[in-house]
Amino acid sequence: MKKAWNLLFDSKNGFFNLTGFDNYYNYLHDRGSSLNGSYDIFVQKTSTRKAIHVGNSTFHTIDKVQNFLREDFAQSVKPWVEELLESYRMVVYNGQLDIVVAYPLTLTYLQALQWSGAALYKTAPRYKWQVGHDLAGFTKTVGKLTEVLVRDAGHMVPGDQPKWALDLIYRLTTNKPFH
């Protein structure tokens, strides 16, 4: 597992050698993060730390978190997702330009789920999702599952499309439909 992990996430040896990119979050950004360090700055601000109740805890970048979760990445949660879909609303969203979690892979995963809405999901129409006059993406809702494709965004949807991400979160938390 460690060797596979290193091939995938060590940009100097794996992904970078194959693509020339050292940023695997968005096809449009070949160097650095699509957030350009603004996330790190934001979460370390006194006002943010107070709002999220972390006190003086040390902030760690995602690299440390990824290392601790290394063994979990290859474990399937499919049975849990199938069970949760019977009782709870679930939203799965992808950025159109995401390299790490590409939208076609998510569709394949969702279509393989065995749950009470599976047959309907496979034939349900996708709808345009507008934010003002902008076409923000496309959505499909069946039962308790909502799938969203966010246009012109990579893995870090809120960083790439903050206005649309806010609308997405608003709709989810207020149960407002996307179309």
Buried (B, 14 or more C-beta within 10 A) or exposed (E): EEEEBEEBBEBEEBBBEEBEBBBBBBBEBEEEBBBEEEBEEEEEEEEEBEEEEEEEEEEEEEEEEEEEEBEEEEEEEEEEBBEBBEEEEBBBBBBBBBBBBBBEEBBEBBEEBEBEBBEEBEEBEBBEBBBEEBEBBBBBBBBBBBBBBBBBBBBBBBBBBEEBBEBBEEBBEEEEEBE
